[in-house]
């Protein structure tokens, strides 16, 4: 599946992280939403499913969030 210019532009901010930096929970969620909007065919995980982030994940992510 080839990406259009618009899809590449949507994903650009999420791709340009340095190799030393690990993407955070919110960056991953926003990247997935952008891919879905661009027509990737993916779906968000249901709350409580095995791969969905838990409440604990969100609490820990909030500790390191940039303000």
PDB file of N, CA, C, O and CB in Angstrom:
ATOM      1  N   UNK A   1       0.843  -1.175   0.000  1.00  0.00           N
ATOM      2  CA  UNK A   1       0.000   0.000   0.000  1.00  0.00           C
ATOM      3  C   UNK A   1       0.889   1.238   0.000  1.00  0.00           C
ATOM      4  O   UNK A   1       1.686   1.425   0.919  1.00  0.00           O
ATOM      5  CB  UNK A   1      -0.960  -0.002   1.217  1.00  0.00           C
ATOM      6  N   UNK A   2       0.764   2.063  -0.992  1.00  0.00           N
ATOM      7  CA  UNK A   2       1.592   3.260  -1.068  1.00  0.00           C
ATOM      8  C   UNK A   2       0.917   4.419  -0.333  1.00  0.00           C
ATOM      9  O   UNK A   2      -0.308   4.521  -0.276  1.00  0.00           O
ATOM     10  CB  UNK A   2       1.863   3.639  -2.537  1.00  0.00           C
ATOM     11  N   UNK A   3       1.747   5.271   0.216  1.00  0.00           N
ATOM     12  CA  UNK A   3       1.233   6.406   0.969  1.00  0.00           C
ATOM     13  C   UNK A   3       1.109   7.618   0.057  1.00  0.00           C
ATOM     14  O   UNK A   3       1.966   7.863  -0.792  1.00  0.00           O
ATOM     15  CB  UNK A   3       2.143   6.723   2.171  1.00  0.00           C
ATOM     16  N   UNK A   4       0.059   8.353   0.240  1.00  0.00           N
ATOM     17  CA  UNK A   4      -0.102   9.597  -0.505  1.00  0.00           C
ATOM     18  C   UNK A   4       0.653  10.700   0.218  1.00  0.00           C
ATOM     19  O   UNK A   4       1.106  10.511   1.347  1.00  0.00           O
ATOM     20  CB  UNK A   4      -1.604   9.967  -0.670  1.00  0.00           C
ATOM     21  N   UNK A   5       0.788  11.840  -0.423  1.00  0.00           N
ATOM     22  CA  UNK A   5       1.476  12.969   0.205  1.00  0.00           C
ATOM     23  C   UNK A   5       0.784  13.399   1.495  1.00  0.00           C
ATOM     24  O   UNK A   5       1.444  13.755   2.472  1.00  0.00           O
ATOM     25  CB  UNK A   5       1.549  14.147  -0.764  1.00  0.00           C
ATOM     26  N   UNK A   6      -0.531  13.366   1.493  1.00  0.00           N
ATOM     27  CA  UNK A   6      -1.281  13.788   2.678  1.00  0.00           C
ATOM     28  C   UNK A   6      -1.021  12.825   3.840  1.00  0.00           C
ATOM     29  O   UNK A   6      -0.844  13.258   4.979  1.00  0.00           O
ATOM     30  CB  UNK A   6      -2.799  13.862   2.366  1.00  0.00           C
ATOM     31  N   UNK A   7      -0.999  11.542   3.558  1.00  0.00           N
ATOM     32  CA  UNK A   7      -0.727  10.570   4.607  1.00  0.00           C
ATOM     33  C   UNK A   7       0.678  10.758   5.164  1.00  0.00           C
ATOM     34  O   UNK A   7       0.877  10.699   6.378  1.00  0.00           O
ATOM     35  CB  UNK A   7      -0.902   9.145   4.076  1.00  0.00           C
ATOM     36  N   UNK A   8       1.654  10.983   4.288  1.00  0.00           N
ATOM     37  CA  UNK A   8       3.015  11.198   4.744  1.00  0.00           C
ATOM     38  C   UNK A   8       3.114  12.448   5.603  1.00  0.00           C
ATOM     39  O   UNK A   8       3.844  12.465   6.594  1.00  0.00           O
ATOM     40  CB  UNK A   8       3.959  11.299   3.558  1.00  0.00           C
ATOM     41  N   UNK A   9       2.379  13.505   5.228  1.00  0.00           N
ATOM     42  CA  UNK A   9       2.397  14.741   5.993  1.00  0.00           C
ATOM     43  C   UNK A   9       1.781  14.527   7.385  1.00  0.00           C
ATOM     44  O   UNK A   9       2.250  15.108   8.364  1.00  0.00           O
ATOM     45  CB  UNK A   9       1.642  15.847   5.234  1.00  0.00           C
ATOM     46  N   UNK A  10       0.739  13.701   7.473  1.00  0.00           N
ATOM     47  CA  UNK A  10       0.110  13.430   8.765  1.00  0.00           C
ATOM     48  C   UNK A  10       1.043  12.656   9.687  1.00  0.00           C
ATOM     49  O   UNK A  10       1.055  12.887  10.896  1.00  0.00           O
ATOM     50  CB  UNK A  10      -1.187  12.655   8.569  1.00  0.00           C
ATOM     51  N   UNK A  11       1.817  11.748   9.126  1.00  0.00           N
ATOM     52  CA  UNK A  11       2.672  10.891   9.937  1.00  0.00           C
ATOM     53  C   UNK A  11       4.032  11.495  10.222  1.00  0.00           C
ATOM     54  O   UNK A  11       4.744  11.004  11.098  1.00  0.00           O
ATOM     55  CB  UNK A  11       2.849   9.577   9.264  1.00  0.00           C
ATOM     56  N   UNK A  12       4.416  12.541   9.514  1.00  0.00           N
ATOM     57  CA  UNK A  12       5.737  13.129   9.634  1.00  0.00           C
ATOM     58  C   UNK A  12       6.121  13.502  11.061  1.00  0.00           C
ATOM     59  O   UNK A  12       7.226  13.158  11.479  1.00  0.00           O
ATOM     60  CB  UNK A  12       5.816  14.332   8.776  1.00  0.00           C
ATOM     61  N   UNK A  13       5.276  14.187  11.836  1.00  0.00           N
ATOM     62  CA  UNK A  13       5.691  14.552  13.188  1.00  0.00           C
ATOM     63  C   UNK A  13       5.975  13.344  14.075  1.00  0.00           C
ATOM     64  O   UNK A  13       6.750  13.449  15.025  1.00  0.00           O
ATOM     65  CB  UNK A  13       4.632  15.402  13.828  1.00  0.00           C
ATOM     66  N   UNK A  14       5.371  12.219  13.785  1.00  0.00           N
ATOM     67  CA  UNK A  14       5.543  11.043  14.619  1.00  0.00           C
ATOM     68  C   UNK A  14       6.758  10.227  14.198  1.00  0.00           C
ATOM     69  O   UNK A  14       7.281   9.443  14.990  1.00  0.00           O
ATOM     70  CB  UNK A  14       4.299  10.184  14.570  1.00  0.00           C
ATOM     71  N   UNK A  15       7.205  10.402  12.977  1.00  0.00           N
ATOM     72  CA  UNK A  15       8.324   9.628  12.460  1.00  0.00           C
ATOM     73  C   UNK A  15       9.649  10.286  12.818  1.00  0.00           C
ATOM     74  O   UNK A  15      10.651   9.590  12.980  1.00  0.00           O
ATOM     75  CB  UNK A  15       8.206   9.464  10.945  1.00  0.00           C
ATOM     76  N   UNK A  16       9.678  11.597  12.944  1.00  0.00           N
ATOM     77  CA  UNK A  16      10.919  12.328  13.111  1.00  0.00           C
ATOM     78  C   UNK A  16      11.408  12.396  14.557  1.00  0.00           C
ATOM     79  O   UNK A  16      11.867  13.452  14.993  1.00  0.00           O
ATOM     80  CB  UNK A  16      10.750  13.704  12.583  1.00  0.00           C
ATOM     81  N   UNK A  17      11.324  11.322  15.294  1.00  0.00           N
ATOM     82  CA  UNK A  17      11.894  11.278  16.627  1.00  0.00           C
ATOM     83  C   UNK A  17      13.317  10.748  16.520  1.00  0.00           C
ATOM     84  O   UNK A  17      13.614   9.930  15.649  1.00  0.00           O
ATOM     85  CB  UNK A  17      11.034  10.400  17.582  1.00  0.00           C
ATOM     86  N   UNK A  18      14.197  11.210  17.402  1.00  0.00           N
ATOM     87  CA  UNK A  18      15.562  10.718  17.360  1.00  0.00           C
ATOM     88  C   UNK A  18      15.573   9.240  17.737  1.00  0.00           C
ATOM     89  O   UNK A  18      14.628   8.740  18.346  1.00  0.00           O
ATOM     90  CB  UNK A  18      16.478  11.537  18.305  1.00  0.00           C
ATOM     91  N   UNK A  19      16.629   8.559  17.377  1.00  0.00           N
ATOM     92  CA  UNK A  19      16.730   7.129  17.654  1.00  0.00           C
ATOM     93  C   UNK A  19      16.795   6.839  19.148  1.00  0.00           C
ATOM     94  O   UNK A  19      16.394   5.759  19.584  1.00  0.00           O
ATOM     95  CB  UNK A  19      17.951   6.552  16.967  1.00  0.00           C
ATOM     96  N   UNK A  20      17.292   7.785  19.938  1.00  0.00           N
ATOM     97  CA  UNK A  20      17.406   7.582  21.377  1.00  0.00           C
ATOM     98  C   UNK A  20      16.082   7.776  22.093  1.00  0.00           C
ATOM     99  O   UNK A  20      15.898   7.288  23.209  1.00  0.00           O
ATOM    100  CB  UNK A  20      18.435   8.520  21.952  1.00  0.00           C
ATOM    101  N   UNK A  21      15.155   8.489  21.456  1.00  0.00           N
ATOM    102  CA  UNK A  21      13.884   8.784  22.091  1.00  0.00           C
ATOM    103  C   UNK A  21      12.865   7.696  21.816  1.00  0.00           C
ATOM    104  O   UNK A  21      12.711   7.248  20.680  1.00  0.00           O
ATOM    105  CB  UNK A  21      13.358  10.121  21.619  1.00  0.00           C
ATOM    106  N   UNK A  22      12.179   7.278  22.849  1.00  0.00           N
ATOM    107  CA  UNK A  22      11.122   6.285  22.709  1.00  0.00           C
ATOM    108  C   UNK A  22       9.797   7.021  22.636  1.00  0.00           C
ATOM    109  O   UNK A  22       9.564   7.959  23.398  1.00  0.00           O
ATOM    110  CB  UNK A  22      11.136   5.260  23.889  1.00  0.00           C
ATOM    111  N   UNK A  23       8.929   6.606  21.728  1.00  0.00           N
ATOM    112  CA  UNK A  23       7.629   7.263  21.621  1.00  0.00           C
ATOM    113  C   UNK A  23       6.804   6.952  22.857  1.00  0.00           C
ATOM    114  O   UNK A  23       6.861   5.846  23.395  1.00  0.00           O
ATOM    115  CB  UNK A  23       6.883   6.817  20.342  1.00  0.00           C
ATOM    116  N   UNK A  24       6.044   7.930  23.297  1.00  0.00           N
ATOM    117  CA  UNK A  24       5.198   7.761  24.461  1.00  0.00           C
ATOM    118  C   UNK A  24       3.822   7.261  24.089  1.00  0.00           C
ATOM    119  O   UNK A  24       3.502   7.104  22.911  1.00  0.00           O
ATOM    120  CB  UNK A  24       5.086   9.053  25.213  1.00  0.00           C
ATOM    121  N   UNK A  25       3.019   7.015  25.091  1.00  0.00           N
ATOM    122  CA  UNK A  25       1.677   6.482  24.910  1.00  0.00           C
ATOM    123  C   UNK A  25       0.816   7.406  24.060  1.00  0.00           C
ATOM    124  O   UNK A  25       0.163   6.957  23.118  1.00  0.00           O
ATOM    125  CB  UNK A  25       1.019   6.253  26.258  1.00  0.00           C
ATOM    126  N   UNK A  26       0.812   8.689  24.386  1.00  0.00           N
ATOM    127  CA  UNK A  26      -0.042   9.625  23.649  1.00  0.00           C
ATOM    128  C   UNK A  26       0.433   9.802  22.212  1.00  0.00           C
ATOM    129  O   UNK A  26      -0.390   9.960  21.311  1.00  0.00           O
ATOM    130  CB  UNK A  26      -0.075  10.980  24.354  1.00  0.00           C
ATOM    131  N   UNK A  27       1.739   9.778  21.982  1.00  0.00           N
ATOM    132  CA  UNK A  27       2.269   9.875  20.618  1.00  0.00           C
ATOM    133  C   UNK A  27       1.835   8.671  19.801  1.00  0.00           C
ATOM    134  O   UNK A  27       1.478   8.806  18.631  1.00  0.00           O
ATOM    135  CB  UNK A  27       3.807   9.984  20.633  1.00  0.00           C
ATOM    136  N   UNK A  28       1.865   7.493  20.414  1.00  0.00           N
ATOM    137  CA  UNK A  28       1.438   6.285  19.714  1.00  0.00           C
ATOM    138  C   UNK A  28      -0.053   6.326  19.394  1.00  0.00           C
ATOM    139  O   UNK A  28      -0.469   5.929  18.306  1.00  0.00           O
ATOM    140  CB  UNK A  28       1.761   5.047  20.550  1.00  0.00           C
ATOM    141  N   UNK A  29      -0.850   6.802  20.334  1.00  0.00           N
ATOM    142  CA  UNK A  29      -2.299   6.892  20.111  1.00  0.00           C
ATOM    143  C   UNK A  29      -2.594   7.878  18.983  1.00  0.00           C
ATOM    144  O   UNK A  29      -3.398   7.593  18.095  1.00  0.00           O
ATOM    145  CB  UNK A  29      -3.031   7.323  21.411  1.00  0.00           C
ATOM    146  N   UNK A  30      -1.939   9.042  19.025  1.00  0.00           N
ATOM    147  CA  UNK A  30      -2.167  10.040  17.982  1.00  0.00           C
ATOM    148  C   UNK A  30      -1.693   9.556  16.619  1.00  0.00           C
ATOM    149  O   UNK A  30      -2.331   9.840  15.605  1.00  0.00           O
ATOM    150  CB  UNK A  30      -1.466  11.339  18.337  1.00  0.00           C
ATOM    151  N   UNK A  31      -0.581   8.827  16.582  1.00  0.00           N
ATOM    152  CA  UNK A  31      -0.084   8.284  15.315  1.00  0.00           C
ATOM    153  C   UNK A  31      -1.077   7.274  14.742  1.00  0.00           C
ATOM    154  O   UNK A  31      -1.329   7.257  13.537  1.00  0.00           O
ATOM    155  CB  UNK A  31       1.301   7.622  15.513  1.00  0.00           C
ATOM    156  N   UNK A  32      -1.635   6.441  15.607  1.00  0.00           N
ATOM    157  CA  UNK A  32      -2.602   5.451  15.133  1.00  0.00           C
ATOM    158  C   UNK A  32      -3.872   6.131  14.630  1.00  0.00           C
ATOM    159  O   UNK A  32      -4.432   5.721  13.614  1.00  0.00           O
ATOM    160  CB  UNK A  32      -2.942   4.454  16.252  1.00  0.00           C
ATOM    161  N   UNK A  33      -4.332   7.170  15.336  1.00  0.00           N
ATOM    162  CA  UNK A  33      -5.511   7.907  14.881  1.00  0.00           C
ATOM    163  C   UNK A  33      -5.264   8.545  13.522  1.00  0.00           C
ATOM    164  O   UNK A  33      -6.158   8.583  12.676  1.00  0.00           O
ATOM    165  CB  UNK A  33      -5.899   8.980  15.901  1.00  0.00           C
ATOM    166  N   UNK A  34      -4.042   9.048  13.312  1.00  0.00           N
ATOM    167  CA  UNK A  34      -3.706   9.652  12.017  1.00  0.00           C
ATOM    168  C   UNK A  34      -3.693   8.595  10.917  1.00  0.00           C
ATOM    169  O   UNK A  34      -4.166   8.846   9.808  1.00  0.00           O
ATOM    170  CB  UNK A  34      -2.336  10.361  12.088  1.00  0.00           C
ATOM    171  N   UNK A  35      -3.152   7.412  11.220  1.00  0.00           N
ATOM    172  CA  UNK A  35      -3.148   6.328  10.226  1.00  0.00           C
ATOM    173  C   UNK A  35      -4.563   5.890   9.895  1.00  0.00           C
ATOM    174  O   UNK A  35      -4.876   5.634   8.733  1.00  0.00           O
ATOM    175  CB  UNK A  35      -2.336   5.129  10.736  1.00  0.00           C
ATOM    176  N   UNK A  36      -5.428   5.801  10.909  1.00  0.00           N
ATOM    177  CA  UNK A  36      -6.822   5.406  10.689  1.00  0.00           C
ATOM    178  C   UNK A  36      -7.522   6.444   9.818  1.00  0.00           C
ATOM    179  O   UNK A  36      -8.243   6.099   8.883  1.00  0.00           O
ATOM    180  CB  UNK A  36      -7.568   5.238  12.040  1.00  0.00           C
ATOM    181  N   UNK A  37      -7.304   7.712  10.133  1.00  0.00           N
ATOM    182  CA  UNK A  37      -7.928   8.783   9.362  1.00  0.00           C
ATOM    183  C   UNK A  37      -7.446   8.773   7.914  1.00  0.00           C
ATOM    184  O   UNK A  37      -8.192   9.125   7.000  1.00  0.00           O
ATOM    185  CB  UNK A  37      -7.636  10.140  10.004  1.00  0.00           C
ATOM    186  N   UNK A  38      -6.194   8.368   7.715  1.00  0.00           N
ATOM    187  CA  UNK A  38      -5.626   8.319   6.373  1.00  0.00           C
ATOM    188  C   UNK A  38      -6.098   7.091   5.597  1.00  0.00           C
ATOM    189  O   UNK A  38      -5.815   6.963   4.406  1.00  0.00           O
ATOM    190  CB  UNK A  38      -4.109   8.329   6.449  1.00  0.00           C
ATOM    191  N   UNK A  39      -6.815   6.190   6.264  1.00  0.00           N
ATOM    192  CA  UNK A  39      -7.396   5.046   5.570  1.00  0.00           C
ATOM    193  C   UNK A  39      -6.609   3.764   5.658  1.00  0.00           C
ATOM    194  O   UNK A  39      -6.628   2.965   4.722  1.00  0.00           O
ATOM    195  CB  UNK A  39      -7.574   5.377   4.168  1.00  0.00           C
ATOM    196  N   UNK A  40      -5.907   3.542   6.777  1.00  0.00           N
ATOM    197  CA  UNK A  40      -5.090   2.340   6.908  1.00  0.00           C
ATOM    198  C   UNK A  40      -5.927   1.081   7.124  1.00  0.00           C
ATOM    199  O   UNK A  40      -5.450  -0.026   6.871  1.00  0.00           O
ATOM    200  CB  UNK A  40      -4.118   2.505   8.051  1.00  0.00           C
ATOM    201  N   UNK A  41      -7.159   1.234   7.585  1.00  0.00           N
ATOM    202  CA  UNK A  41      -8.005   0.072   7.848  1.00  0.00           C
ATOM    203  C   UNK A  41      -7.841  -0.479   9.253  1.00  0.00           C
ATOM    204  O   UNK A  41      -8.497  -1.455   9.615  1.00  0.00           O
ATOM    205  CB  UNK A  41      -7.707  -1.008   6.855  1.00  0.00           C
ATOM    206  N   UNK A  42      -6.969   0.136  10.054  1.00  0.00           N
ATOM    207  CA  UNK A  42      -6.792  -0.301  11.438  1.00  0.00           C
ATOM    208  C   UNK A  42      -7.985   0.157  12.270  1.00  0.00           C
ATOM    209  O   UNK A  42      -8.763   1.010  11.844  1.00  0.00           O
ATOM    210  CB  UNK A  42      -5.466   0.251  12.030  1.00  0.00           C
ATOM    211  N   UNK A  43      -8.116  -0.416  13.451  1.00  0.00           N
ATOM    212  CA  UNK A  43      -9.145   0.007  14.400  1.00  0.00           C
ATOM    213  C   UNK A  43      -8.506   0.203  15.758  1.00  0.00           C
ATOM    214  O   UNK A  43      -7.516  -0.451  16.087  1.00  0.00           O
ATOM    215  CB  UNK A  43     -10.302  -1.028  14.480  1.00  0.00           C
ATOM    216  N   UNK A  44      -9.068   1.099  16.544  1.00  0.00           N
ATOM    217  CA  UNK A  44      -8.582   1.292  17.903  1.00  0.00           C
ATOM    218  C   UNK A  44      -8.981   0.079  18.734  1.00  0.00           C
ATOM    219  O   UNK A  44     -10.033  -0.518  18.505  1.00  0.00           O
ATOM    220  CB  UNK A  44      -9.146   2.609  18.524  1.00  0.00           C
ATOM    221  N   UNK A  45      -8.139  -0.284  19.700  1.00  0.00           N
ATOM    222  CA  UNK A  45      -8.436  -1.408  20.576  1.00  0.00           C
ATOM    223  C   UNK A  45      -9.556  -1.040  21.538  1.00  0.00           C
ATOM    224  O   UNK A  45      -9.647   0.102  21.989  1.00  0.00           O
ATOM    225  CB  UNK A  45      -7.180  -1.840  21.351  1.00  0.00           C
ATOM    226  N   UNK A  46     -10.392  -1.992  21.844  1.00  0.00           N
ATOM    227  CA  UNK A  46     -11.482  -1.769  22.792  1.00  0.00           C
ATOM    228  C   UNK A  46     -10.917  -1.657  24.204  1.00  0.00           C
ATOM    229  O   UNK A  46      -9.905  -2.280  24.526  1.00  0.00           O
ATOM    230  CB  UNK A  46     -12.527  -2.912  22.712  1.00  0.00           C
ATOM    231  N   UNK A  47     -11.568  -0.870  25.035  1.00  0.00           N
ATOM    232  CA  UNK A  47     -11.164  -0.735  26.424  1.00  0.00           C
ATOM    233  C   UNK A  47     -11.261  -2.092  27.100  1.00  0.00           C
ATOM    234  O   UNK A  47     -12.287  -2.766  27.012  1.00  0.00           O
ATOM    235  CB  UNK A  47     -12.033   0.313  27.159  1.00  0.00           C
ATOM    236  N   UNK A  48     -10.197  -2.485  27.770  1.00  0.00           N
ATOM    237  CA  UNK A  48     -10.190  -3.759  28.476  1.00  0.00           C
ATOM    238  C   UNK A  48      -9.628  -4.911  27.664  1.00  0.00           C
ATOM    239  O   UNK A  48      -9.427  -5.998  28.205  1.00  0.00           O
ATOM    240  CB  UNK A  48     -11.567  -4.094  28.905  1.00  0.00           C
ATOM    241  N   UNK A  49      -9.367  -4.701  26.368  1.00  0.00           N
ATOM    242  CA  UNK A  49      -8.786  -5.789  25.587  1.00  0.00           C
ATOM    243  C   UNK A  49      -7.311  -5.949  25.967  1.00  0.00           C
ATOM    244  O   UNK A  49      -6.731  -5.064  26.596  1.00  0.00           O
ATOM    245  CB  UNK A  49      -8.939  -5.519  24.057  1.00  0.00           C
ATOM    246  N   UNK A  50      -6.713  -7.066  25.591  1.00  0.00           N
ATOM    247  CA  UNK A  50      -5.342  -7.366  25.990  1.00  0.00           C
ATOM    248  C   UNK A  50      -4.337  -6.322  25.518  1.00  0.00           C
ATOM    249  O   UNK A  50      -3.404  -5.997  26.253  1.00  0.00           O
ATOM    250  CB  UNK A  50      -4.947  -8.712  25.462  1.00  0.00           C
ATOM    251  N   UNK A  51      -4.502  -5.798  24.329  1.00  0.00           N
ATOM    252  CA  UNK A  51      -3.524  -4.870  23.770  1.00  0.00           C
ATOM    253  C   UNK A  51      -3.830  -3.407  24.052  1.00  0.00           C
ATOM    254  O   UNK A  51      -3.009  -2.541  23.750  1.00  0.00           O
ATOM    255  CB  UNK A  51      -3.433  -5.074  22.300  1.00  0.00           C
ATOM    256  N   UNK A  52      -4.973  -3.118  24.615  1.00  0.00           N
ATOM    257  CA  UNK A  52      -5.348  -1.728  24.909  1.00  0.00           C
ATOM    258  C   UNK A  52      -4.592  -1.239  26.142  1.00  0.00           C
ATOM    259  O   UNK A  52      -4.341  -2.023  27.057  1.00  0.00           O
ATOM    260  CB  UNK A  52      -6.884  -1.603  25.129  1.00  0.00           C
ATOM    261  N   UNK A  53      -4.221   0.056  26.182  1.00  0.00           N
ATOM    262  CA  UNK A  53      -3.553   0.590  27.369  1.00  0.00           C
ATOM    263  C   UNK A  53      -4.491   0.566  28.573  1.00  0.00           C
ATOM    264  O   UNK A  53      -5.694   0.792  28.445  1.00  0.00           O
ATOM    265  CB  UNK A  53      -3.058   2.024  27.111  1.00  0.00           C
ATOM    266  N   UNK A  54      -3.927   0.291  29.723  1.00  0.00           N
ATOM    267  CA  UNK A  54      -4.713   0.226  30.954  1.00  0.00           C
ATOM    268  C   UNK A  54      -4.715   1.591  31.636  1.00  0.00           C
ATOM    269  O   UNK A  54      -4.001   2.504  31.221  1.00  0.00           O
ATOM    270  CB  UNK A  54      -4.153  -0.860  31.911  1.00  0.00           C
ATOM    271  N   UNK A  55      -5.515   1.717  32.672  1.00  0.00           N
ATOM    272  CA  UNK A  55      -5.553   2.954  33.447  1.00  0.00           C
ATOM    273  C   UNK A  55      -4.183   3.229  34.059  1.00  0.00           C
ATOM    274  O   UNK A  55      -3.775   4.386  34.164  1.00  0.00           O
ATOM    275  CB  UNK A  55      -6.634   2.876  34.549  1.00  0.00           C
ATOM    276  N   UNK A  56      -3.476   2.188  34.461  1.00  0.00           N
ATOM    277  CA  UNK A  56      -2.135   2.329  35.021  1.00  0.00           C
ATOM    278  C   UNK A  56      -1.181   2.918  33.983  1.00  0.00           C
ATOM    279  O   UNK A  56      -0.348   3.760  34.318  1.00  0.00           O
ATOM    280  CB  UNK A  56      -1.610   0.968  35.519  1.00  0.00           C
ATOM    281  N   UNK A  57      -1.296   2.485  32.728  1.00  0.00           N
ATOM    282  CA  UNK A  57      -0.451   3.023  31.659  1.00  0.00           C
ATOM    283  C   UNK A  57      -0.668   4.524  31.493  1.00  0.00           C
ATOM    284  O   UNK A  57       0.291   5.275  31.311  1.00  0.00           O
ATOM    285  CB  UNK A  57      -0.738   2.301  30.335  1.00  0.00           C
ATOM    286  N   UNK A  58      -1.925   4.961  31.554  1.00  0.00           N
ATOM    287  CA  UNK A  58      -2.222   6.383  31.416  1.00  0.00           C
ATOM    288  C   UNK A  58      -1.692   7.177  32.607  1.00  0.00           C
ATOM    289  O   UNK A  58      -1.190   8.286  32.425  1.00  0.00           O
ATOM    290  CB  UNK A  58      -3.728   6.598  31.270  1.00  0.00           C
ATOM    291  N   UNK A  59      -1.792   6.631  33.834  1.00  0.00           N
ATOM    292  CA  UNK A  59      -1.269   7.311  35.005  1.00  0.00           C
ATOM    293  C   UNK A  59       0.252   7.483  34.907  1.00  0.00           C
ATOM    294  O   UNK A  59       0.784   8.555  35.197  1.00  0.00           O
ATOM    295  CB  UNK A  59      -1.638   6.536  36.274  1.00  0.00           C
ATOM    296  N   UNK A  60       0.937   6.421  34.499  1.00  0.00           N
ATOM    297  CA  UNK A  60       2.397   6.488  34.380  1.00  0.00           C
ATOM    298  C   UNK A  60       2.818   7.429  33.260  1.00  0.00           C
ATOM    299  O   UNK A  60       3.833   8.116  33.376  1.00  0.00           O
ATOM    300  CB  UNK A  60       2.978   5.094  34.134  1.00  0.00           C
ATOM    301  N   UNK A  61       2.057   7.465  32.191  1.00  0.00           N
ATOM    302  CA  UNK A  61       2.368   8.364  31.080  1.00  0.00           C
ATOM    303  C   UNK A  61       2.184   9.817  31.487  1.00  0.00           C
ATOM    304  O   UNK A  61       2.930  10.685  31.033  1.00  0.00           O
ATOM    305  CB  UNK A  61       1.490   8.044  29.870  1.00  0.00           C
ATOM    306  N   UNK A  62       1.212  10.092  32.327  1.00  0.00           N
ATOM    307  CA  UNK A  62       0.952  11.455  32.767  1.00  0.00           C
ATOM    308  C   UNK A  62       2.110  11.995  33.605  1.00  0.00           C
ATOM    309  O   UNK A  62       2.323  13.207  33.644  1.00  0.00           O
ATOM    310  CB  UNK A  62      -0.348  11.513  33.566  1.00  0.00           C
ATOM    311  N   UNK A  63       2.852  11.130  34.267  1.00  0.00           N
ATOM    312  CA  UNK A  63       3.985  11.559  35.079  1.00  0.00           C
ATOM    313  C   UNK A  63       5.093  12.154  34.236  1.00  0.00           C
ATOM    314  O   UNK A  63       5.803  13.053  34.687  1.00  0.00           O
ATOM    315  CB  UNK A  63       4.521  10.401  35.882  1.00  0.00           C
ATOM    316  N   UNK A  64       5.251  11.663  33.018  1.00  0.00           N
ATOM    317  CA  UNK A  64       6.348  12.108  32.161  1.00  0.00           C
ATOM    318  C   UNK A  64       5.895  13.031  31.033  1.00  0.00           C
ATOM    319  O   UNK A  64       6.696  13.391  30.170  1.00  0.00           O
ATOM    320  CB  UNK A  64       7.046  10.914  31.577  1.00  0.00           C
ATOM    321  N   UNK A  65       4.640  13.412  31.033  1.00  0.00           N
ATOM    322  CA  UNK A  65       4.099  14.261  29.966  1.00  0.00           C
ATOM    323  C   UNK A  65       4.707  15.647  30.022  1.00  0.00           C
ATOM    324  O   UNK A  65       4.915  16.211  31.096  1.00  0.00           O
ATOM    325  CB  UNK A  65       2.572  14.354  30.067  1.00  0.00           C
ATOM    326  N   UNK A  66       4.988  16.188  28.842  1.00  0.00           N
ATOM    327  CA  UNK A  66       5.526  17.550  28.755  1.00  0.00           C
ATOM    328  C   UNK A  66       4.381  18.535  28.866  1.00  0.00           C
ATOM    329  O   UNK A  66       3.318  18.322  28.284  1.00  0.00           O
ATOM    330  CB  UNK A  66       6.312  17.768  27.429  1.00  0.00           C
ATOM    331  N   UNK A  67       4.585  19.607  29.603  1.00  0.00           N
ATOM    332  CA  UNK A  67       3.534  20.603  29.788  1.00  0.00           C
ATOM    333  C   UNK A  67       3.826  21.859  29.033  1.00  0.00           C
ATOM    334  O   UNK A  67       3.040  22.804  29.079  1.00  0.00           O
ATOM    335  CB  UNK A  67       3.351  20.922  31.240  1.00  0.00           C
TER     336      UNK A  67
END
